[in-house]
Amino acid sequence: MFIKAHGYLIDHAGVTSASVAVTPSDAEGGTITGSGIYSISTSQTLTAEVNPGYKFTGWTDAGGNSLGTDATLEVNVSGDIAITATFIKQTESEILGGIFD
């Protein structure tokens, strides 16, 4: 949204909230919480919960940039953002290794 004021175009004038859209890379791999519309300048926590047979490998933004590998991620809301929670299938040895370790 642009508003013309005093001969200048002002971007995001009056915007007080933004979308934090979080999707899983594989819907069977797990669930995520934290998507929503939030006030600008707030901090929100995203959480990834892994389903059996999968592992969580990290968060990425729409540009493919890594945002972290912990299951929780703090996001400072400054504008709309799309984030992917990446889940991948565990290998057989990863699954069996956890049983026999």
C-alpha positions as CSV (number, residue, x, y, z in Angstrom):
1,M,0.0,0.0,0.0
2,F,1.4,3.4,-1.0
3,I,0.1,6.7,0.1
4,K,1.2,10.0,-1.5
5,A,2.1,12.6,1.1
6,H,4.0,15.9,0.4
7,G,5.1,14.7,-3.0
8,Y,6.5,11.4,-1.7
9,L,5.2,7.9,-1.9
10,I,5.2,6.3,1.5
11,D,5.3,2.5,1.7
12,H,3.2,0.7,4.3
13,A,1.8,3.8,5.8
14,G,-0.6,2.9,8.7
15,V,0.1,-0.8,8.5
16,T,-0.1,-2.2,12.0
17,S,-0.1,-6.0,11.4
18,A,1.5,-8.6,9.2
19,S,1.1,-12.2,8.1
20,V,3.4,-14.9,9.4
21,A,2.6,-17.8,7.1
22,V,4.3,-21.1,8.0
23,T,3.9,-24.3,6.1
24,P,5.4,-27.8,6.5
25,S,7.5,-29.1,3.6
26,D,5.8,-32.5,4.0
27,A,2.4,-32.5,5.6
28,E,3.0,-36.0,6.9
29,G,6.2,-35.1,8.5
30,G,4.8,-33.0,11.3
31,T,2.8,-30.0,12.4
32,I,3.7,-26.4,13.0
33,T,2.1,-23.8,15.2
34,G,2.5,-20.0,15.1
35,S,1.0,-19.0,11.7
36,G,-1.2,-16.0,11.9
37,I,-1.7,-12.2,11.7
38,Y,0.4,-10.3,14.3
39,S,1.1,-6.7,15.3
40,I,4.2,-5.2,13.7
41,S,7.1,-5.0,16.1
42,T,6.1,-8.0,18.1
43,S,7.9,-11.3,18.6
44,Q,6.2,-14.6,17.8
45,T,7.3,-18.2,18.5
46,L,7.0,-20.8,15.8
47,T,7.1,-24.5,16.8
48,A,7.6,-27.7,14.8
49,E,6.4,-31.0,16.1
50,V,7.8,-34.1,14.3
51,N,5.7,-37.1,13.5
52,P,7.1,-40.6,14.0
53,G,9.4,-41.7,11.1
54,Y,10.4,-38.1,10.3
55,K,12.9,-35.6,11.4
56,F,12.9,-31.8,11.5
57,T,15.8,-30.2,9.7
58,G,15.1,-26.5,9.9
59,W,13.3,-23.3,8.9
60,T,13.7,-21.4,5.7
61,D,12.2,-18.2,4.3
62,A,10.7,-17.8,0.8
63,G,14.2,-17.0,-0.6
64,G,15.6,-20.3,0.7
65,N,17.6,-18.7,3.4
66,S,18.1,-20.8,6.6
67,L,16.5,-19.3,9.7
68,G,17.6,-22.0,12.1
69,T,17.4,-25.6,13.0
70,D,15.9,-25.7,16.5
71,A,12.3,-26.9,16.7
72,T,11.3,-23.4,17.9
73,L,12.0,-20.2,16.1
74,E,11.4,-16.6,17.4
75,V,10.2,-14.3,14.6
76,N,10.3,-10.5,14.9
77,V,7.3,-9.3,12.9
78,S,8.2,-6.4,10.6
79,G,6.2,-7.3,7.6
80,D,4.6,-10.3,5.8
81,I,6.8,-13.4,5.8
82,A,6.5,-16.9,4.5
83,I,8.4,-19.6,6.3
84,T,8.8,-23.3,5.6
85,A,9.4,-25.9,8.3
86,T,11.4,-28.8,6.7
87,F,10.6,-32.3,7.6
88,I,12.3,-35.3,6.0
89,K,11.7,-39.0,6.3
90,Q,14.2,-40.8,8.5
91,T,16.2,-43.6,7.0
92,E,15.7,-47.1,8.2
93,S,19.1,-47.0,10.0
94,E,18.1,-43.8,11.8
95,I,14.9,-45.4,13.0
96,L,16.4,-48.7,14.0
97,G,19.5,-47.0,15.5
98,G,17.2,-45.3,18.0
99,I,15.8,-48.7,19.1
100,F,19.1,-50.5,19.5
101,D,21.3,-47.7,21.0
